[in-house]
Amino acid sequence: MRNRLPFSPIRPVSGHTLWLVLVAVVAVLAGVIVARPLFQPGPEYRAASMYPQARPVEPFELHDADGNAFTEADFTGGWSLVFFGFTNCPDICPDTLGRLATAMERLDQMRVENPPRVVFVSVDPERDDGEAMRDYVKWFDEDFRAITGDDEALMELTRQLGALYVRQAADDTGFYSVDHSGMIVIVDPQGRMVGRFPQPLDTEAMIADLFELSRRRGA
């Protein structure tokens, strides 16, 4: 049985940076346009849409909740599920992480020896410091890992995974939201992007696909 830890709500803080937003939008949209022709449903899967050809994750460097470097090498050795979001997200982030937690618990009950690693990438580094990220993901599952970095570093990953994020203007209280891609990117044990789970998620279908993926070695 996978353990869940207590969660303390995170208070948003005032202030944000938007100076890289236009650059990020242009760069990431370019990545999406390039990636789209490579994206098609995989007939052997119920929920996952698989690329016709695996693509290696190129070099990048972010950091985890403990300040340790997280690079493309951390994607090797096992399947990874990469999801972009932020801890103050009111809807899609907790819903998606909750579904992933359910999937991991079910795979554990199915005695899958090496379940996929869930990697939550915060696109709100100003508010999501190490403690905030750690408390957030571990409320869903103690094995989930959270990473982030500045906008330049984030773009090294988002552009090649076809993800997009844009921070909105702050309101009178200083609170702001972040629009971001909602898909879950699938990375194989060799560190290659092989597909994604698009929104809306079908939890049961996703579990079936993850069980099937766990039987493969990413060859």
NULOBA-769222 format. One line per 10 residues: number of its first residue (from 1); their letters; for each residue x, y, z of N, C-alpha, C. Coordinates in Angstrom, 2 decimals, decimal comma, always signed. Layout:
// residues N
NUM) a) X/Y/Z/X/Y/Z/X/Y/Z; ...
//
This chain:
// residues 219
1) mrnrlpfspi) +0,85/-1,20/+0,00/+0,00/+0,00/+0,00/+0,88/+1,24/+0,00; +0,60/+2,17/-0,91/+1,39/+3,39/-1,01/+0,88/+4,39/+0,01; +1,79/+5,01/+0,73/+1,43/+5,94/+1,80/+1,29/+7,36/+1,28; +0,35/+8,09/+1,85/+0,19/+9,50/+1,54/+0,47/+10,31/+2,79; +1,11/+11,44/+2,61/+1,50/+12,28/+3,73/+0,55/+13,45/+3,88; +0,46/+14,03/+5,07/-0,41/+15,19/+5,28/-0,02/+16,35/+4,38; -0,99/+17,14/+4,01/-0,76/+18,27/+3,11/-1,20/+19,56/+3,77; -0,33/+20,56/+3,72/-0,67/+21,88/+4,24/-0,89/+22,81/+3,06; -2,04/+23,49/+2,99/-2,31/+24,37/+1,85/-1,20/+25,38/+1,67; -0,92/+25,72/+0,44/+0,15/+26,66/+0,12/-0,46/+28,01/-0,19
11) rpvsghtlwl) -0,01/+29,04/+0,48/-0,54/+30,37/+0,25/+0,18/+31,03/-0,93; -0,55/+31,59/-1,89/+0,11/+32,29/-2,99/+0,78/+33,56/-2,46; +1,86/+33,94/-3,06/+2,55/+35,17/-2,67/+2,49/+36,16/-3,82; +2,68/+37,40/-3,54/+2,56/+38,43/-4,56/+3,83/+38,52/-5,39; +3,70/+39,10/-6,56/+4,85/+39,32/-7,43/+5,03/+38,18/-8,41; +5,40/+38,49/-9,64/+5,66/+37,46/-10,62/+6,48/+38,05/-11,75; +7,04/+37,18/-12,57/+7,85/+37,64/-13,70/+7,20/+37,22/-15,00; +7,07/+38,17/-15,92/+6,44/+37,89/-17,21/+7,35/+38,22/-18,39; +8,59/+38,62/-18,09/+9,42/+39,15/-19,16/+9,82/+38,13/-20,21; +9,70/+36,82/-19,88/+10,06/+35,80/-20,86/+8,85/+35,15/-21,51
21) vlvavvavla) +7,66/+35,64/-21,20/+6,45/+34,97/-21,66/+6,38/+34,92/-23,19; +6,60/+36,06/-23,86/+6,49/+36,07/-25,30/+7,51/+35,16/-25,95; +8,71/+35,15/-25,41/+9,74/+34,27/-25,93/+9,33/+32,81/-25,73; +8,79/+32,52/-24,53/+8,39/+31,15/-24,23/+7,29/+30,69/-25,16; +6,30/+31,57/-25,40/+5,18/+31,20/-26,26/+5,66/+30,87/-27,66; +6,52/+31,73/-28,21/+7,01/+31,50/-29,57/+7,82/+30,21/-29,64; +8,71/+30,00/-28,67/+9,57/+28,83/-28,70/+8,78/+27,54/-28,54; +7,85/+27,55/-27,57/+7,11/+26,33/-27,30/+6,11/+26,02/-28,41; +5,45/+27,06/-28,94/+4,54/+26,82/-30,05/+5,26/+26,24/-31,25; +6,51/+26,67/-31,44/+7,30/+26,09/-32,51/+7,52/+24,61/-32,27
31) gvivarplfq) +7,76/+24,25/-31,00/+7,94/+22,85/-30,65/+6,68/+22,06/-30,88; +5,52/+22,65/-30,55/+4,24/+21,97/-30,75/+3,99/+21,72/-32,23; +4,30/+22,73/-33,07/+4,08/+22,59/-34,50/+4,95/+21,49/-35,08; +6,20/+21,42/-34,60/+7,10/+20,38/-35,07/+6,63/+19,01/-34,61; +6,15/+18,93/-33,35/+5,79/+17,65/-32,77/+4,49/+17,10/-33,33; +3,58/+17,97/-33,75/+2,25/+17,52/-34,14/+2,24/+16,46/-35,23; +3,07/+16,58/-36,30/+3,04/+15,54/-37,31/+3,48/+14,18/-36,79; +4,21/+14,15/-35,66/+4,69/+12,89/-35,11/+3,71/+12,26/-34,14; +2,53/+12,85/-34,00/+1,60/+12,46/-32,94/+0,39/+11,75/-33,53; +0,17/+10,49/-33,15/-0,97/+9,75/-33,67/-1,38/+8,69/-32,66
41) pgpeyraasm) -2,66/+8,27/-32,71/-3,11/+7,25/-31,77/-2,40/+5,92/-31,99; -2,12/+5,24/-30,90/-1,56/+3,89/-31,00/-2,69/+2,89/-30,87; -2,95/+2,08/-31,89/-4,13/+1,18/-31,88/-4,08/+0,14/-30,78; -2,86/-0,17/-30,24/-2,77/-1,19/-29,21/-3,02/-0,64/-27,82; -3,24/+0,64/-27,70/-3,47/+1,26/-26,41/-4,87/+1,89/-26,35; -5,42/+1,94/-25,14/-6,78/+2,44/-24,96/-6,83/+3,94/-24,76; -5,79/+4,52/-24,15/-5,80/+5,94/-23,84/-4,59/+6,68/-24,38; -3,46/+6,01/-24,44/-2,22/+6,65/-24,86/-2,20/+6,89/-26,36; -1,69/+8,04/-26,76/-1,42/+8,33/-28,16/+0,09/+8,26/-28,34; +0,54/+7,34/-29,17/+1,96/+7,06/-29,29/+2,55/+7,69/-30,54
51) ypqarpvepf) +3,79/+8,16/-30,44/+4,48/+8,68/-31,60/+4,90/+7,52/-32,51; +4,90/+7,73/-33,82/+5,36/+6,67/-34,72/+6,85/+6,38/-34,57; +7,58/+7,35/-34,01/+9,01/+7,16/-33,81/+9,42/+7,79/-32,49; +10,17/+7,05/-31,67/+10,66/+7,58/-30,40/+11,69/+8,67/-30,65; +11,68/+9,69/-29,77/+12,62/+10,81/-29,91/+13,35/+11,03/-28,59; +14,68/+11,00/-28,59/+15,43/+11,19/-27,35/+15,17/+12,56/-26,73; +15,10/+12,59/-25,41/+15,01/+13,87/-24,70/+16,39/+14,51/-24,74; +16,47/+15,71/-25,25/+17,74/+16,40/-25,38/+18,18/+16,97/-24,03; +19,46/+17,34/-23,90/+19,98/+17,83/-22,62/+19,21/+19,01/-22,05; +18,94/+18,95/-20,76/+18,34/+20,05/-20,01/+18,78/+19,87/-18,56
61) elhdadgnaf) +18,60/+20,90/-17,75/+18,91/+20,77/-16,33/+17,95/+21,62/-15,50; +17,15/+20,94/-14,69/+16,28/+21,59/-13,71/+16,75/+21,12/-12,34; +15,97/+21,38/-11,30/+16,34/+20,90/-9,96/+15,10/+20,40/-9,25; +15,30/+19,43/-8,33/+14,17/+18,88/-7,61/+13,91/+19,64/-6,32; +12,98/+19,14/-5,51/+12,58/+19,85/-4,29/+13,71/+19,97/-3,28; +14,72/+19,12/-3,38/+15,86/+19,15/-2,47/+17,03/+19,93/-3,04; +16,85/+20,53/-4,21/+17,92/+21,31/-4,83/+18,88/+20,49/-5,66; +18,60/+19,20/-5,82/+19,47/+18,35/-6,63/+19,17/+18,52/-8,11; +20,20/+18,44/-8,92/+20,02/+18,58/-10,36/+19,17/+17,44/-10,90; +18,32/+17,76/-11,85/+17,50/+16,77/-12,55/+17,73/+17,01/-14,03
71) teadftggws) +18,27/+16,00/-14,73/+18,59/+16,15/-16,14/+17,95/+15,04/-16,95; +18,23/+15,04/-18,24/+17,68/+14,00/-19,12/+18,11/+12,61/-18,68; +19,25/+12,50/-17,99/+19,72/+11,19/-17,53/+18,78/+10,58/-16,50; +18,03/+11,42/-15,77/+17,10/+10,92/-14,75/+15,88/+10,24/-15,36; +15,70/+10,36/-16,66/+14,59/+9,69/-17,32/+14,94/+8,27/-17,74; +16,19/+7,87/-17,62/+16,59/+6,54/-18,07/+16,44/+5,51/-16,95; +16,33/+4,25/-17,36/+16,25/+3,16/-16,39/+14,85/+2,75/-16,00; +13,84/+3,47/-16,45/+12,46/+3,13/-16,13/+11,52/+4,07/-16,86; +10,26/+3,68/-16,94/+9,26/+4,53/-17,59/+9,00/+5,77/-16,73; +8,76/+6,90/-17,39/+8,46/+8,15/-16,68/+7,21/+8,79/-17,28
81) lvffgftncp) +6,42/+9,41/-16,40/+5,23/+10,15/-16,81/+5,45/+11,60/-16,38; +5,51/+12,51/-17,34/+5,87/+13,90/-17,07/+4,64/+14,79/-17,24; +4,33/+15,54/-16,18/+3,16/+16,41/-16,20/+3,57/+17,82/-15,77; +3,11/+18,83/-16,50/+3,43/+20,22/-16,21/+2,28/+20,89/-15,46; +2,61/+21,72/-14,45/+1,58/+22,40/-13,70/+2,17/+23,34/-12,67; +1,37/+23,67/-11,63/+1,85/+24,53/-10,55/+1,01/+24,26/-9,31; +1,57/+24,49/-8,14/+0,94/+24,05/-6,90/-0,33/+24,83/-6,57; -0,49/+26,03/-7,10/-1,70/+26,81/-6,84/-2,80/+26,54/-7,88; -2,59/+25,57/-8,72/-3,56/+25,22/-9,76/-4,86/+24,74/-9,11; -6,00/+25,28/-9,52/-7,25/+24,93/-8,85/-7,96/+23,70/-9,39
91) dicpdtlgrl) -7,59/+23,22/-10,56/-8,41/+22,17/-11,16/-7,63/+21,05/-11,83; -7,04/+21,32/-13,00/-6,47/+20,22/-13,77/-5,28/+19,56/-13,08; -4,48/+20,32/-12,33/-3,31/+19,72/-11,66/-3,72/+18,73/-10,57; -4,54/+19,14/-9,60/-4,93/+18,15/-8,59/-5,72/+16,99/-9,17; -6,53/+17,24/-10,20/-7,28/+16,15/-10,82/-6,34/+15,16/-11,48; -5,37/+15,67/-12,23/-4,44/+14,79/-12,94/-3,55/+14,02/-11,98; -3,00/+14,71/-10,98/-2,14/+14,04/-10,01/-2,93/+13,02/-9,19; -4,19/+13,32/-8,91/-5,04/+12,36/-8,21/-5,26/+11,10/-9,03; -5,49/+11,27/-10,32/-5,68/+10,12/-11,20/-4,39/+9,30/-11,31; -3,26/+10,01/-11,38/-1,98/+9,30/-11,44/-1,72/+8,54/-10,14
101) atamerldqm) -2,09/+9,13/-9,01/-1,93/+8,44/-7,72/-2,79/+7,17/-7,69; -4,01/+7,27/-8,19/-4,88/+6,10/-8,27/-4,26/+5,03/-9,16; -3,71/+5,47/-10,29/-3,08/+4,53/-11,22/-1,89/+3,83/-10,58; -1,06/+4,57/-9,85/+0,10/+3,96/-9,21/-0,32/+2,97/-8,13; -1,37/+3,29/-7,40/-1,87/+2,37/-6,36/-2,40/+1,09/-6,99; -3,11/+1,24/-8,09/-3,65/+0,06/-8,77/-2,53/-0,80/-9,34; -1,50/-0,18/-9,91/-0,38/-0,95/-10,44/+0,35/-1,68/-9,32; +0,40/-1,05/-8,15/+1,00/-1,71/-6,99/+0,18/-2,93/-6,60; -1,14/-2,80/-6,62/-2,02/-3,93/-6,30/-1,91/-5,04/-7,35; -1,57/-4,65/-8,57/-1,38/-5,61/-9,66/+0,02/-6,20/-9,65
111) rvenpprvvf) +0,79/-5,83/-8,64/+2,15/-6,35/-8,43/+3,10/-6,02/-9,59; +2,94/-4,84/-10,14/+3,90/-4,37/-11,15/+5,19/-4,01/-10,43; +6,29/-4,64/-10,80/+7,54/-4,48/-10,05/+8,16/-3,10/-10,24; +8,11/-2,57/-11,44/+8,74/-1,28/-11,73/+7,72/-0,33/-12,35; +6,84/+0,25/-11,53/+5,84/+1,17/-12,07/+6,50/+2,44/-12,60; +5,82/+3,17/-13,47/+6,39/+4,41/-13,99/+6,64/+5,42/-12,87; +7,63/+6,27/-13,09/+7,90/+7,38/-12,18/+7,08/+8,58/-12,63; +6,44/+9,23/-11,69/+5,67/+10,44/-12,00/+6,53/+11,65/-11,68; +6,73/+12,51/-12,68/+7,54/+13,71/-12,52/+6,66/+14,93/-12,78; +6,45/+15,72/-11,73/+5,65/+16,94/-11,82/+6,60/+18,11/-12,07
121) vsvdperddg) +6,42/+18,81/-13,18/+7,28/+19,94/-13,53/+6,52/+21,23/-13,23; +6,96/+21,97/-12,22/+6,30/+23,23/-11,89/+6,76/+24,31/-12,86; +5,79/+25,00/-13,46/+6,09/+26,12/-14,35/+5,85/+27,45/-13,63; +5,88/+27,39/-12,30/+5,71/+28,58/-11,46/+6,82/+28,62/-10,40; +8,08/+28,72/-10,83/+9,19/+28,60/-9,88/+9,24/+29,70/-8,83; +8,63/+30,85/-9,10/+8,67/+31,95/-8,12/+7,93/+31,57/-6,84; +6,79/+30,89/-6,97/+6,03/+30,49/-5,80/+6,33/+29,06/-5,36; +6,71/+28,23/-6,30/+6,90/+26,81/-5,99/+8,36/+26,52/-5,62; +8,70/+26,84/-4,38/+10,04/+26,51/-3,90/+10,08/+25,02/-3,52; +11,22/+24,58/-3,00/+11,37/+23,15/-2,71/+10,33/+22,60/-1,77
131) eamrdyvkwf) +10,08/+23,29/-0,66/+9,13/+22,80/+0,33/+7,72/+22,75/-0,23; +7,34/+23,80/-0,99/+6,01/+23,83/-1,57/+5,79/+22,67/-2,53; +6,78/+22,43/-3,39/+6,65/+21,33/-4,35/+6,61/+19,98/-3,64; +7,50/+19,81/-2,67/+7,59/+18,54/-1,97/+6,28/+18,19/-1,27; +5,74/+19,16/-0,51/+4,49/+18,92/+0,21/+3,34/+18,64/-0,76; +3,34/+19,34/-1,86/+2,24/+19,22/-2,81/+2,19/+17,82/-3,44; +3,29/+17,37/-4,03/+3,24/+16,10/-4,74/+3,13/+14,92/-3,77; +3,73/+15,04/-2,60/+3,69/+13,91/-1,67/+2,32/+13,75/-1,02; +1,48/+14,76/-1,10/+0,11/+14,59/-0,62/-0,63/+13,59/-1,50; -0,28/+13,56/-2,78/-0,89/+12,61/-3,71/-0,21/+11,25/-3,63
141) dedfraitgd) +1,11/+11,23/-3,61/+1,85/+9,97/-3,54/+3,28/+10,29/-3,11; +3,77/+9,58/-2,11/+5,09/+9,87/-1,56/+6,23/+9,62/-2,55; +5,95/+8,86/-3,62/+6,99/+8,57/-4,60/+7,01/+9,56/-5,77; +6,04/+10,44/-5,84/+6,04/+11,44/-6,91/+7,21/+12,39/-6,72; +7,78/+12,83/-7,81/+8,91/+13,75/-7,75/+8,55/+15,06/-8,43; +8,99/+16,18/-7,86/+8,70/+17,50/-8,41/+10,00/+18,20/-8,78; +10,00/+18,87/-9,93/+11,17/+19,60/-10,39/+10,75/+20,95/-10,96; +11,69/+21,88/-11,02/+11,42/+23,19/-11,61/+12,75/+23,86/-11,95; +12,68/+25,09/-12,40/+13,86/+25,87/-12,74/+13,40/+27,22/-13,25; +14,33/+28,09/-13,62/+13,92/+29,38/-14,16/+13,35/+29,18/-15,56
151) dealmeltrq) +12,80/+30,26/-16,13/+12,11/+30,13/-17,41/+13,03/+29,63/-18,52; +14,25/+30,09/-18,52/+15,17/+29,65/-19,57/+15,41/+28,15/-19,48; +15,60/+27,66/-18,26/+15,83/+26,22/-18,07/+14,56/+25,42/-18,37; +13,40/+25,93/-17,95/+12,15/+25,23/-18,23/+11,91/+25,10/-19,73; +12,27/+26,13/-20,47/+12,04/+26,10/-21,91/+12,86/+25,02/-22,60; +14,01/+24,64/-22,01/+14,82/+23,57/-22,60/+14,05/+22,25/-22,62; +13,14/+22,09/-21,64/+12,34/+20,87/-21,59/+10,99/+21,04/-22,27; +10,30/+22,15/-21,99/+8,95/+22,31/-22,54/+8,94/+22,36/-24,06; +9,92/+23,00/-24,65/+9,90/+23,15/-26,10/+9,99/+21,81/-26,80; +10,78/+20,88/-26,25/+10,94/+19,60/-26,93/+9,84/+18,60/-26,58
161) lgalyvrqaa) +9,16/+18,79/-25,44/+8,04/+17,93/-25,09/+6,72/+18,48/-25,62; +6,77/+19,64/-26,27/+5,56/+20,21/-26,85/+4,63/+20,82/-25,84; +5,15/+21,27/-24,70/+4,33/+21,87/-23,65/+4,36/+23,39/-23,76; +3,31/+24,02/-23,22/+3,18/+25,47/-23,26/+2,70/+25,98/-21,92; +3,24/+27,11/-21,47/+2,72/+27,75/-20,27/+2,84/+29,26/-20,40; +1,85/+29,96/-19,86/+1,83/+31,42/-19,88/+1,29/+31,91/-18,55; +2,00/+32,77/-17,86/+1,54/+33,33/-16,60/+0,63/+34,52/-16,86; -0,51/+34,55/-16,16/-1,46/+35,63/-16,30/-1,08/+36,81/-15,40; -1,67/+37,97/-15,67/-1,40/+39,15/-14,84/-1,99/+38,94/-13,45; -1,31/+39,51/-12,46/-1,77/+39,37/-11,07/-3,00/+40,22/-10,82
171) ddtgfysvdh) -3,86/+39,75/-9,90/-5,02/+40,55/-9,52/-4,64/+41,52/-8,40; -5,64/+42,16/-7,79/-5,37/+43,17/-6,77/-4,69/+42,60/-5,53; -4,87/+41,30/-5,30/-4,25/+40,67/-4,13/-2,84/+40,16/-4,42; -2,43/+40,25/-5,68/-1,13/+39,73/-6,06/-1,17/+38,30/-6,57; -2,35/+37,69/-6,52/-2,46/+36,31/-7,00/-2,51/+36,28/-8,52; -1,88/+35,28/-9,10/-1,94/+35,10/-10,54/-2,05/+33,61/-10,85; -2,59/+33,32/-12,01/-2,71/+31,94/-12,43/-1,75/+31,67/-13,59; -1,61/+30,40/-13,93/-0,72/+30,01/-15,03/-1,47/+29,07/-15,95; -1,60/+29,45/-17,20/-2,17/+28,56/-18,20/-1,08/+27,61/-18,67; -1,39/+26,32/-18,76/-0,35/+25,36/-19,13/-0,96/+24,15/-19,83
181) sgmivivdpq) -0,13/+23,42/-20,55/-0,55/+22,20/-21,21/-0,95/+21,16/-20,17; -1,92/+20,31/-20,52/-2,43/+19,35/-19,55/-2,10/+17,90/-19,85; -1,42/+17,64/-20,97/-1,13/+16,25/-21,30/-0,05/+15,67/-20,39; +0,01/+14,34/-20,34/+1,06/+13,62/-19,62/+1,98/+13,01/-20,67; +3,23/+13,40/-20,66/+4,19/+12,89/-21,64/+4,79/+11,58/-21,15; +4,88/+10,60/-22,03/+5,42/+9,28/-21,71/+6,86/+9,20/-22,20; +7,78/+8,90/-21,28/+9,19/+8,76/-21,62/+9,60/+7,32/-21,30; +10,25/+6,65/-22,25/+10,59/+5,25/-22,05/+11,89/+5,07/-21,26; +12,26/+3,84/-20,90/+13,45/+3,61/-20,07/+14,76/+4,05/-20,71; +14,75/+4,30/-22,01/+15,95/+4,78/-22,69/+15,98/+6,31/-22,79
191) grmvgrfpqp) +15,03/+6,96/-22,10/+15,01/+8,42/-22,11/+14,48/+9,01/-23,40; +13,54/+8,31/-24,04/+12,97/+8,78/-25,28/+11,49/+9,10/-25,12; +11,04/+10,18/-25,74/+9,62/+10,51/-25,75/+8,92/+9,56/-26,72; +7,93/+8,83/-26,22/+7,27/+7,84/-27,07/+5,78/+8,09/-27,24; +5,20/+9,00/-26,46/+3,77/+9,27/-26,58/+3,27/+10,15/-25,47; +1,95/+10,20/-25,33/+1,35/+11,04/-24,30/-0,06/+10,56/-23,98; -0,53/+10,92/-22,81/-1,93/+10,75/-22,44/-2,58/+12,13/-22,56; -3,45/+12,33/-23,53/-4,11/+13,63/-23,68/-5,27/+13,77/-22,71; -5,65/+15,01/-22,44/-6,85/+15,29/-21,66/-8,07/+15,20/-22,57; -9,25/+14,83/-22,03/-9,50/+14,42/-20,65/-9,03/+12,99/-20,41
201) ldteamiadl) -8,58/+12,73/-19,20/-8,02/+11,43/-18,88/-9,11/+10,41/-18,55; -8,91/+9,20/-19,03/-9,75/+8,06/-18,65/-8,88/+7,20/-17,74; -9,14/+7,24/-16,44/-8,25/+6,58/-15,48/-8,12/+5,10/-15,72; -9,23/+4,40/-15,94/-9,17/+2,96/-16,14/-8,40/+2,60/-17,40; -8,62/+3,35/-18,47/-7,90/+3,08/-19,71/-6,42/+3,38/-19,54; -6,10/+4,44/-18,81/-4,71/+4,78/-18,56/-4,01/+3,68/-17,76; -4,69/+3,15/-16,76/-4,11/+2,07/-15,95/-3,81/+0,85/-16,83; -4,74/+0,51/-17,71/-4,53/-0,62/-18,61/-3,32/-0,40/-19,50; -3,18/+0,81/-20,01/-2,03/+1,12/-20,86/-0,72/+1,09/-20,08; -0,74/+1,62/-18,86/+0,47/+1,62/-18,04/+0,89/+0,20/-17,68
211) felsrrrga) -0,09/-0,66/-17,46/+0,23/-2,06/-17,18/+0,92/-2,69/-18,39; +0,40/-2,37/-19,58/+1,01/-2,91/-20,80/+2,41/-2,34/-20,99; +2,58/-1,05/-20,76/+3,90/-0,43/-20,91/+4,91/-1,02/-19,93; +4,44/-1,37/-18,73/+5,35/-1,91/-17,71/+5,94/-3,26/-18,13; +5,31/-3,90/-19,11/+5,80/-5,19/-19,58/+6,82/-5,03/-20,70; +6,99/-3,80/-21,17/+7,94/-3,53/-22,22/+9,21/-2,93/-21,65; +10,28/-2,91/-22,42/+11,54/-2,36/-21,96/+11,98/-1,16/-22,78; +11,04/-0,61/-23,55/+11,36/+0,60/-24,31/+12,26/+0,38/-25,50; +12,35/-0,84/-25,97/+13,22/-1,13/-27,10/+12,59/-0,65/-28,40
//
